Amino acid sequence: MANLKAGTADDFSASLAAYMERAMQNEWRAVKGEGLPAGLGVQDRRILFAAIAQGVLKFLYDHRHDISSTPDGGASHQHKLEFGVITYRSPLP
């Protein structure tokens, strides 16, 4: 079983939050033709991306059994989603 790293504002590397930040940078550059603004906005973005990543991964983890499926009624194969979540701030539901 793999552990998926949500990320926090102070533990950002190799996390879903870091991927979100990279995607934001790419999309911003594609649309605006320039890099994301630096300065105070960087920390605010990281807080936002970390919060979203934590919520998304915690939700998926808590509902992982609902997501698993047997597309053919279980006769020949089954899809199962298994993962853990690391680096999220408690408490989450």
N, CA, C and O of each residue as an XYZ file, in Angstrom:
372
protein
N       0.847     -1.173      0.000
C       0.000      0.000      0.000
C       0.894      1.238      0.000
O       1.862      1.320      0.755
N       0.566      2.164     -0.827
C       1.318      3.419     -0.922
C       0.726      4.466      0.013
O      -0.471      4.448      0.300
N       1.556      5.359      0.477
C       1.097      6.517      1.239
C       1.170      7.736      0.337
O       2.196      7.985     -0.296
N       0.103      8.484      0.277
C       0.046      9.705     -0.506
C       0.268     10.883      0.426
O      -0.377     10.990      1.468
N       1.173     11.756      0.051
C       1.520     12.903      0.891
C       0.700     14.113      0.465
O       0.860     14.629     -0.641
N      -0.174     14.554      1.352
C      -0.979     15.750      1.086
C      -0.097     16.985      1.091
O      -0.160     17.804      0.174
N       0.714     17.119      2.111
C       1.587     18.277      2.276
C       1.020     19.284      3.243
O      -0.191     19.365      3.453
N       1.909     20.043      3.822
C       1.538     21.174      4.672
C       2.345     22.367      4.183
O       3.272     22.210      3.389
N       2.000     23.540      4.647
C       2.721     24.738      4.213
C       4.206     24.654      4.572
O       5.040     25.255      3.895
N       4.538     23.917      5.628
C       5.939     23.801      6.030
C       6.562     22.450      5.660
O       7.736     22.224      5.954
N       5.818     21.564      5.034
C       6.344     20.286      4.533
C       5.710     20.045      3.168
O       4.763     19.268      3.038
N       6.231     20.705      2.179
C       5.599     20.838      0.873
C       6.167     19.893     -0.175
O       5.459     19.524     -1.112
N       7.429     19.491     -0.039
C       8.105     18.765     -1.119
C       7.455     17.411     -1.391
O       7.006     16.730     -0.470
N       7.411     17.032     -2.662
C       6.903     15.739     -3.126
C       5.487     15.445     -2.614
O       5.169     14.305     -2.274
N       4.652     16.470     -2.564
C       3.293     16.309     -2.053
C       2.269     16.681     -3.126
O       2.608     17.273     -4.151
N       1.019     16.324     -2.871
C      -0.063     16.749     -3.763
C      -0.112     18.272     -3.821
O      -0.347     18.841     -4.887
N       0.104     18.929     -2.701
C       0.109     20.396     -2.676
C       1.189     20.967     -3.595
O       0.962     21.969     -4.273
N       2.364     20.332     -3.619
C       3.441     20.785     -4.509
C       3.063     20.592     -5.973
O       3.390     21.430     -6.813
N       2.379     19.495     -6.282
C       1.903     19.280     -7.652
C       0.885     20.339     -8.037
O       0.880     20.816     -9.172
N       0.020     20.710     -7.094
C      -0.960     21.764     -7.361
C      -0.264     23.087     -7.644
O      -0.651     23.824     -8.551
N       0.769     23.382     -6.857
C       1.505     24.624     -7.075
C       2.177     24.627     -8.453
O       2.163     25.641     -9.151
N       2.756     23.502     -8.834
C       3.402     23.405    -10.152
C       2.364     23.580    -11.263
O       2.616     24.280    -12.244
N       1.207     22.951    -11.110
C       0.148     23.094    -12.111
C      -0.336     24.540    -12.183
O      -0.617     25.044    -13.270
N      -0.435     25.205    -11.042
C      -0.832     26.610    -11.013
C       0.191     27.463    -11.753
O      -0.176     28.337    -12.539
N       1.476     27.210    -11.502
C       2.529     27.956    -12.190
C       2.444     27.752    -13.698
O       2.553     28.709    -14.465
N       2.249     26.508    -14.122
C       2.151     26.199    -15.552
C       0.936     26.869    -16.188
O       1.031     27.461    -17.263
N      -0.190     26.769    -15.521
C      -1.429     27.342    -16.063
C      -1.358     28.865    -16.108
O      -1.783     29.487    -17.082
N      -0.817     29.458    -15.045
C      -0.667     30.919    -14.985
C       0.189     31.405    -16.151
O      -0.161     32.363    -16.841
N       1.325     30.724    -16.359
C       2.229     31.120    -17.438
C       1.550     30.952    -18.795
O       1.718     31.801    -19.671
N       0.793     29.882    -18.988
C       0.119     29.636    -20.263
C      -0.931     30.707    -20.559
O      -1.085     31.127    -21.706
N      -1.640     31.141    -19.543
C      -2.722     32.110    -19.740
C      -2.214     33.550    -19.708
O      -2.605     34.372    -20.536
N      -1.343     33.848    -18.750
C      -0.897     35.225    -18.539
C       0.421     35.559    -19.229
O       0.760     36.732    -19.390
N       1.171     34.525    -19.641
C       2.435     34.758    -20.312
C       3.552     35.224    -19.392
O       4.545     35.780    -19.861
N       3.408     35.009    -18.108
C       4.420     35.412    -17.124
C       4.344     34.478    -15.930
O       3.369     33.746    -15.759
N       5.388     34.512    -15.101
C       5.404     33.685    -13.903
C       4.452     34.197    -12.834
O       4.016     35.348    -12.869
N       4.138     33.328    -11.887
C       3.311     33.728    -10.753
C       3.982     34.846     -9.973
O       5.209     34.871     -9.871
N       3.217     35.761     -9.428
C       3.805     36.812     -8.600
C       4.516     36.210     -7.383
O       4.024     35.259     -6.775
N       5.648     36.761     -7.045
C       6.411     36.308     -5.880
C       6.000     37.136     -4.665
O       5.095     37.967     -4.745
N       6.660     36.905     -3.563
C       6.415     37.703     -2.368
C       5.429     37.047     -1.427
O       5.418     35.826     -1.276
N       4.607     37.859     -0.797
C       3.685     37.367      0.218
C       2.692     36.347     -0.324
O       2.232     35.485      0.424
N       2.357     36.424     -1.583
C       1.395     35.505     -2.169
C       1.855     34.065     -2.180
O       1.017     33.164     -2.204
N       3.143     33.813     -2.164
C       3.663     32.444     -2.197
C       3.184     31.663     -0.974
O       2.670     30.552     -1.112
N       3.344     32.223      0.198
C       2.921     31.523      1.418
C       1.414     31.305      1.425
O       0.944     30.232      1.802
N       0.658     32.308      1.014
C      -0.798     32.166      0.969
C      -1.219     31.057      0.016
O      -2.115     30.277      0.338
N      -0.582     30.972     -1.162
C      -0.895     29.900     -2.117
C      -0.573     28.542     -1.513
O      -1.360     27.604     -1.639
N       0.564     28.431     -0.866
C       0.950     27.146     -0.279
C      -0.013     26.719      0.819
O      -0.335     25.537      0.935
N      -0.471     27.658      1.617
C      -1.477     27.346      2.635
C      -2.749     26.839      1.959
O      -3.326     25.841      2.391
N      -3.181     27.515      0.912
C      -4.389     27.119      0.183
C      -4.224     25.737     -0.434
O      -5.093     24.882     -0.257
N      -3.125     25.494     -1.159
C      -2.926     24.207     -1.811
C      -2.802     23.081     -0.785
O      -3.337     21.993     -0.998
N      -2.109     23.328      0.313
C      -1.972     22.307      1.355
C      -3.334     21.972      1.961
O      -3.635     20.801      2.194
N      -4.150     22.980      2.215
C      -5.474     22.741      2.790
C      -6.353     21.938      1.831
O      -7.043     21.009      2.254
N      -6.333     22.285      0.562
C      -7.122     21.549     -0.427
C      -6.622     20.112     -0.541
O      -7.425     19.180     -0.547
N      -5.319     19.924     -0.629
C      -4.751     18.580     -0.752
C      -5.097     17.717      0.457
O      -5.444     16.546      0.309
N      -5.001     18.297      1.652
C      -5.333     17.550      2.861
C      -6.798     17.112      2.846
O      -7.112     15.963      3.155
N      -7.681     18.028      2.488
C      -9.104     17.697      2.446
C      -9.430     16.644      1.403
O     -10.199     15.720      1.669
N      -8.849     16.780      0.215
C      -9.126     15.825     -0.868
C      -8.635     14.433     -0.499
O      -9.386     13.464     -0.610
N      -7.372     14.319     -0.056
C      -6.846     12.999      0.255
C      -7.527     12.373      1.468
O      -7.754     11.164      1.492
N      -7.856     13.177      2.471
C      -8.557     12.631      3.648
C      -9.946     12.147      3.249
O     -10.390     11.100      3.719
N     -10.628     12.882      2.403
C     -11.949     12.462      1.919
C     -11.835     11.144      1.154
O     -12.600     10.212      1.404
N     -10.882     11.064      0.220
C     -10.702      9.836     -0.553
C     -10.350      8.662      0.345
O     -10.849      7.554      0.149
N      -9.493      8.900      1.331
C      -9.121      7.833      2.260
C     -10.334      7.360      3.051
O     -10.571      6.157      3.166
N     -11.094      8.289      3.592
C     -12.266      7.929      4.396
C     -13.338      7.226      3.570
O     -14.150      6.480      4.119
N     -13.350      7.454      2.259
C     -14.357      6.852      1.378
C     -13.759      5.833      0.414
O     -14.359      5.523     -0.616
N     -12.583      5.313      0.743
C     -11.898      4.399     -0.173
C     -12.698      3.134     -0.449
O     -12.604      2.581     -1.544
N     -13.478      2.665      0.510
C     -14.279      1.462      0.287
C     -15.483      1.757     -0.608
O     -15.974      0.870     -1.307
N     -15.949      2.985     -0.583
C     -17.046      3.377     -1.471
C     -16.570      3.483     -2.916
O     -17.352      3.290     -3.847
N     -15.290      3.789     -3.103
C     -14.734      3.981     -4.433
C     -14.401      2.644     -5.085
O     -14.491      2.511     -6.306
N     -14.017      1.650     -4.283
C     -13.689      0.333     -4.816
C     -14.915     -0.239     -5.517
O     -16.051      0.002     -5.107
N     -14.669     -0.992     -6.570
C     -15.804     -1.499     -7.331
C     -15.517     -2.857     -7.934
O     -14.363     -3.257     -8.086
N     -16.565     -3.546     -8.267
C     -16.496     -4.782     -9.047
C     -17.354     -4.552    -10.279
O     -18.567     -4.760    -10.237
N     -16.728     -4.116    -11.398
C     -17.497     -3.696    -12.571
C     -18.375     -4.776    -13.182
O     -19.386     -4.464    -13.812
N     -18.009     -6.034    -13.010
C     -18.813     -7.092    -13.608
C     -19.548     -7.914    -12.552
O     -19.861     -9.085    -12.770
N     -19.815     -7.295    -11.421
C     -20.494     -8.004    -10.342
C     -19.575     -8.895     -9.530
O     -20.046     -9.659     -8.688
N     -18.283     -8.813     -9.762
C     -17.322     -9.585     -8.986
C     -16.964    -10.925     -9.590
O     -16.201    -11.685     -8.994
N     -17.501    -11.234    -10.768
C     -17.289    -12.549    -11.361
C     -15.829    -12.801    -11.743
O     -15.311    -13.887    -11.483
N     -15.165    -11.835    -12.347
C     -13.819    -12.111    -12.835
C     -12.733    -11.224    -12.248
O     -11.593    -11.670    -12.114
N     -13.042    -10.003    -11.900
C     -12.011     -9.143    -11.323
C     -12.643     -8.033    -10.493
O     -13.849     -7.793    -10.541
N     -11.788     -7.372     -9.735
C     -12.248     -6.324     -8.832
C     -11.248     -5.184     -8.845
O     -10.040     -5.408     -8.924
N     -11.751     -3.964     -8.767
C     -10.901     -2.783     -8.606
C     -10.936     -2.404     -7.144
O     -12.006     -2.317     -6.541
N      -9.771     -2.181     -6.577
C      -9.698     -1.830     -5.162
C      -8.716     -0.688     -4.988
O      -7.600     -0.738     -5.506
N      -9.122      0.330     -4.270
C      -8.280      1.492     -4.011
C      -7.754      1.395     -2.586
O      -8.526      1.422     -1.627
N      -6.433      1.283     -2.452
C      -5.819      1.243     -1.136
C      -4.671      2.233     -1.080
O      -3.766      2.185     -1.913
N      -4.700      3.126     -0.109
C      -3.601      4.053      0.118
C      -3.740      4.633      1.502
O      -4.817      4.603      2.097
N      -2.657      5.154      2.008
C      -2.662      5.888      3.259
C      -2.415      7.356      2.966
O      -2.018      7.718      1.859
N      -2.650      8.193      3.954
C      -2.437      9.632      3.786
C      -1.473     10.080      4.876
O      -1.650      9.762      6.052
N      -0.449     10.824      4.463
C       0.494     11.368      5.431
C       0.511     12.886      5.313
O       0.084     13.445      4.303
N       0.992     13.523      6.319
C       1.145     14.981      6.427
C      -0.140     15.739      6.182
O      -0.208     16.558      5.265
N      -1.139     15.489      6.964
C      -2.278     16.386      6.997
C      -2.451     16.860      8.431
O      -2.073     16.175      9.382
N      -3.017     18.019      8.560
C      -3.179     18.595      9.891
C      -4.483     18.095     10.497
O      -5.536     18.131      9.862
N      -4.392     17.640     11.710
C      -5.584     17.195     12.422
C      -6.222     18.383     13.104
O      -5.516     19.359     13.358
N      -7.458     18.377     13.408
C      -8.365     17.273     13.126
C      -9.069     17.455     11.791
O      -9.503     18.553     11.444
N      -9.169     16.389     11.071
C     -10.068     16.324      9.927
C     -11.091     15.251     10.274
O     -10.794     14.339     11.045
N     -12.271     15.349      9.724
C     -13.318     14.363     10.095
C     -12.878     12.936      9.877
O     -13.642     12.007     10.140
